């Protein structure tokens, strides 16, 4: 399965895996699945560090670089198709980062792993909810 990790799932998987459900943890740990990230997740992680919503020792960029190397994670490029899909999606959610992540799942045909109830069962993509 090709899995797109929502930003919080990526962070929790590396920093606080106890926040993941058994199903999500087992799925992420399975060698049979590809783990994908949107560049928006790096941006969101930097924002969280800058706003002290995740604790960071040293430079936030260094932490994000380490988190990216903890993969293997495949990068789902932020393209014009993703940008267009982010506005086409019929979501009851206006957060730009979340819309880009959902659109990435649609464009690259990825299953979105998320705990965000506003993204679970979104139109045009599959989800693996963290419940």
C-alpha positions as CSV (number, residue, x, y, z in Angstrom):
1,X,0.0,0.0,0.0
2,X,1.2,3.5,-0.7
3,X,0.6,5.7,2.4
4,X,0.8,9.5,2.6
5,X,1.4,10.5,6.2
6,X,-0.4,13.5,7.4
7,X,2.1,15.8,9.3
8,X,1.0,14.8,12.8
9,X,1.2,11.1,11.9
10,X,4.8,11.6,10.7
11,X,5.7,13.5,13.8
12,X,4.0,11.1,16.2
13,X,5.6,8.1,14.4
14,X,9.0,9.4,15.2
15,X,8.6,11.4,18.5
16,X,5.5,9.9,20.2
17,X,4.5,6.6,18.7
18,X,2.2,5.8,21.6
19,X,-0.3,8.3,20.0
20,X,-0.7,5.9,17.0
21,X,-3.4,3.3,17.0
22,X,-2.2,-0.3,16.9
23,X,-3.5,-0.6,13.3
24,X,-1.6,2.5,12.1
25,X,1.6,1.6,14.0
26,X,1.6,-2.0,12.5
27,X,0.8,-0.6,9.0
28,X,3.6,1.9,9.1
29,X,6.1,-0.7,10.4
30,X,5.2,-3.2,7.7
31,X,7.9,-3.5,5.1
32,X,5.2,-4.1,2.5
33,X,4.1,-0.4,2.4
34,X,5.6,2.7,0.9
35,X,5.6,5.8,3.1
36,X,5.1,9.1,1.4
37,X,5.4,12.7,2.6
38,X,4.4,16.0,1.1
39,X,6.9,18.9,1.3
40,X,4.0,20.7,3.1
41,X,4.7,18.4,6.1
42,X,8.2,19.7,6.4
43,X,6.9,23.2,6.3
44,X,4.2,22.4,9.0
45,X,6.8,20.8,11.2
46,X,9.0,23.9,11.0
47,X,6.0,26.1,11.9
48,X,5.2,23.8,14.9
49,X,8.8,24.1,16.1
50,X,9.0,27.8,15.6
51,X,5.7,28.2,17.6
52,X,7.0,25.9,20.4
53,X,4.3,23.3,19.7
54,X,6.9,20.6,19.4
55,X,10.1,20.9,21.4
56,X,13.3,21.2,19.5
57,X,16.9,21.2,20.7
58,X,18.9,23.3,18.3
59,X,17.7,24.5,14.9
60,X,14.3,23.4,13.7
61,X,15.7,22.8,10.2
62,X,18.2,20.3,11.6
63,X,15.4,18.4,13.3
64,X,13.3,18.3,10.2
65,X,16.3,17.0,8.2
66,X,16.8,14.3,10.8
67,X,13.1,13.4,10.7
68,X,13.2,13.1,6.9
69,X,16.3,10.8,7.1
70,X,14.4,8.5,9.6
71,X,12.4,7.1,6.7
72,X,12.6,5.7,4.1
73,X,10.1,8.3,3.0
74,X,9.2,9.0,-0.6
75,X,8.6,12.6,-1.6
76,X,5.2,13.4,-3.2
77,X,6.2,16.6,-5.1
78,X,4.1,19.7,-4.8
79,X,3.0,20.3,-8.4
80,X,0.6,22.5,-10.3
81,X,-1.8,19.5,-10.4
82,X,-1.7,19.2,-6.6
83,X,-2.3,23.0,-6.3
84,X,-5.3,22.8,-8.6
85,X,-6.7,19.7,-6.9
86,X,-6.4,21.5,-3.5
87,X,-9.0,24.0,-4.7
88,X,-11.2,21.5,-6.6
89,X,-11.6,19.2,-3.6
90,X,-15.0,19.4,-1.9
91,X,-13.8,19.5,1.7
92,X,-15.4,21.2,4.7
93,X,-11.9,22.3,5.6
94,X,-10.1,25.5,4.6
95,X,-6.7,24.9,6.1
96,X,-4.3,25.3,3.1
97,X,-1.8,22.7,4.4
98,X,-4.4,20.1,4.9
99,X,-6.0,20.8,1.6
100,X,-2.6,20.4,-0.1
101,X,-2.0,17.1,1.7
102,X,-5.5,15.8,0.7
103,X,-4.9,16.9,-2.9
104,X,-1.6,15.1,-2.9
105,X,-3.3,11.9,-1.9
106,X,-5.7,12.3,-4.8
107,X,-3.1,13.2,-7.5
108,X,-0.6,10.4,-6.5
109,X,-3.3,7.9,-5.6
110,X,-2.1,7.5,-2.0
111,X,-3.9,6.4,1.1
112,X,-3.9,9.3,3.6
113,X,-3.0,8.3,7.2
114,X,-4.5,10.9,9.5
115,X,-6.2,11.5,12.8
116,X,-7.9,14.6,11.4
117,X,-11.7,13.9,11.4
118,X,-12.1,16.6,8.8
119,X,-9.9,14.6,6.3
120,X,-11.1,11.1,7.1
121,X,-13.4,9.8,4.3
122,X,-12.6,12.8,2.1
123,X,-13.7,12.8,-1.6
124,X,-11.4,11.1,-4.1
125,X,-8.9,9.4,-1.8
126,X,-8.7,6.5,0.7
127,X,-7.9,7.0,4.3
128,X,-6.4,5.0,7.1
129,X,-7.7,6.8,10.2
130,X,-5.7,6.9,13.4
131,X,-8.5,6.1,15.9
